[in-house]
Amino acid sequence: GYSRLQRSVEGLAGAAEWPAIRALLPDLYGLEVADLGCGFGWFCRWAAEQGAAGVLGLDVSDKMLARARAETTDARVRYDSADLEKLELPKASFDLVYSSLAFHYIEDFAGLLATIRRALKPGGRLIFSIEHPIYMAPRQPAWLTDEDGGRIWPLNSYQIEGKRLTNWLAEGVVKQHRTMGTTLNLLIKSGFAIAHVEEWSPSDEDLALHPDWAIERERPMFLLISTRT
Amino acid sequence: GYSRLQRSVEGLAGAAEWPAIRALLPDLYGLEVADLGCGFGWFCRWAAEQGAAGVLGLDVSDKMLARARAETTDARVRYDSADLEKLELPKASFDLVYSSLAFHYIEDFAGLLATIRRALKPGGRLIFSIEHPIYMAPRQPAWLTDEDGGRIWPLNSYQIEGKRLTNWLAEGVVKQHRTMGTTLNLLIKSGFAIAHVEEWSPSDEDLALHPDWAIERERPMFLLISTRT
């Protein structure tokens, strides 16, 4: 299950896209931070180490929150149980709302964005990652090989938004496919200015360390978005 | 060649994505408009009909400009020959810079954007369409069929930016593949705020009229971007 993934064992260092997300983050010193879908709390603890004034980690999994609490000693970090589909947050309370690979499970993304927008202080930012819609869209999301041995990502159904079933980690997990356009337009309509859009792929340095990541240049797996208000 | 395409014969009405682009445009009444890659001048004449104060159509093809001039009687519309790779425009002169399916041929997109940004009046806008990078990226951009008869767009090389050769209309036309992220980030860095991102696909009304367009929902063909300054 999820707890055996490299990113669960090694934390941020085990997540290929972490350096790219980190590069999008502002200096956290003195900031009030919320992490939506905090899992085991790796980012929350990192944010506290960076000098965040307070960090609120929210997750729907009480199991994960229990481990997050057990591994966190810093009193500036709090965890709470929350379903992002019906999230409530105090108004104008955060300088940064962060989320890693959680929003693509959310059905009411517009509702969530409205909640986040209200929860941000003036000038506050939302910075998050999701599975890339190119990765999520296909009816059969598995690599094909062409006549020359090249890899093919079998894209289809891109414009058909809505549920995608995956049997990754657990049976019958439901993801919500939204096109890149829909995600960006929902952000803009919700009062966020798009600051940076990163379709993650391995850097040359990444490939020197992990030659097997080369396939990730064929199609993007992660979408990282940084916003301003 | 290009002159026999439906959009060349029928003009804007022959371009599937035109209603979606039109929906992004501001009221043109009294505006100074530039059309980069104006071709036969369909959009320039339409803009004048909408009440634009002045319309400048630029294209690298003197043949197309000759036909554009021959078919234009409105004195508010001017045409000029220009290579968008080394475009010069008067500063702070336009309320709207428009371009349809031209920018994906441009190598120095950052340079072009800087020129456009300087040419816009305060509050001016850039609104344009390009081939979608999903459409342009593959090494073999031709539909495949899966075991169930479903269509597959053979995506690969998405993260490998740069030249794409196509033999569409003419042999050896060179297009420039940029990821969605690169295009959006270049716009943002150049001083444009992203207002709307449309990955065109046929509407239900489109499909009722043109059932054969259904395949266009499998992957986006056009990318329409609206910006503000």
Contacts between the chains, C-beta under 8 A, distances in Angstrom:
chain1	res1	chain2	res2	distance
A	134	B	134	6.8
A	134	B	155	6.8
A	134	B	158	7.2
A	138	B	152	8.0
A	139	B	146	8.0
A	139	B	150	6.4
A	140	B	146	6.7
A	144	B	144	7.7
A	144	B	152	7.6
A	144	B	154	7.5
A	146	B	139	7.9
A	146	B	140	6.7
A	146	B	154	7.0
A	150	B	139	6.4
A	150	B	156	6.3
A	151	B	156	5.8
A	152	B	138	8.0
A	152	B	144	7.6
A	152	B	152	7.8
A	152	B	154	4.4
A	152	B	155	7.0
A	152	B	156	5.6
A	153	B	154	7.7
A	153	B	155	4.3
A	153	B	156	6.2
A	153	B	158	7.9
A	154	B	144	7.4
A	154	B	146	7.0
A	154	B	152	4.4
A	154	B	153	7.7
A	154	B	154	7.2
A	154	B	155	7.7
A	155	B	134	6.8
A	155	B	152	6.9
A	155	B	153	4.3
A	155	B	154	7.7
A	155	B	155	4.4
A	155	B	218	7.2
A	155	B	219	5.2
A	156	B	150	6.3
A	156	B	151	5.8
A	156	B	152	5.6
A	156	B	153	6.2
A	156	B	218	4.2
A	156	B	219	6.8
A	157	B	217	7.6
A	157	B	218	6.4
A	158	B	134	7.2
A	158	B	153	7.9
A	158	B	199	7.7
A	158	B	217	7.5
A	158	B	218	6.4
A	158	B	219	4.9
A	158	B	220	6.2
A	159	B	199	7.3
A	159	B	201	4.0
A	159	B	216	7.6
A	159	B	217	4.0
A	159	B	218	7.3
A	159	B	219	7.7
A	159	B	220	6.7
A	160	B	217	6.2
A	179	B	199	5.3
A	179	B	220	7.5
A	180	B	180	5.8
A	180	B	197	6.8
A	180	B	199	6.4
A	181	B	197	4.5
A	181	B	198	5.5
A	181	B	199	4.4
A	184	B	184	7.9
A	184	B	194	6.7
A	184	B	197	4.6
A	185	B	196	5.9
A	185	B	197	6.2
A	188	B	194	6.7
A	188	B	195	6.7
A	188	B	196	6.9
A	193	B	193	6.0
A	193	B	194	7.7
A	194	B	184	6.7
A	194	B	188	6.7
A	194	B	193	7.8
A	194	B	194	4.5
A	195	B	188	6.7
A	196	B	185	5.9
A	196	B	188	6.9
A	197	B	180	6.8
A	197	B	181	4.5
A	197	B	184	4.6
A	197	B	185	6.2
A	198	B	181	5.5
A	199	B	158	7.7
A	199	B	159	7.3
A	199	B	179	5.3
A	199	B	180	6.4
A	199	B	181	4.4
A	201	B	159	4.0
A	216	B	159	7.6
A	217	B	157	7.6
A	217	B	158	7.5
A	217	B	159	4.1
A	217	B	160	6.2
A	218	B	155	7.2
A	218	B	156	4.2
A	218	B	157	6.4
A	218	B	158	6.4
A	218	B	159	7.3
A	219	B	155	5.2
A	219	B	156	6.8
A	219	B	158	4.9
A	219	B	159	7.8
A	220	B	158	6.2
A	220	B	159	6.7
A	220	B	179	7.5
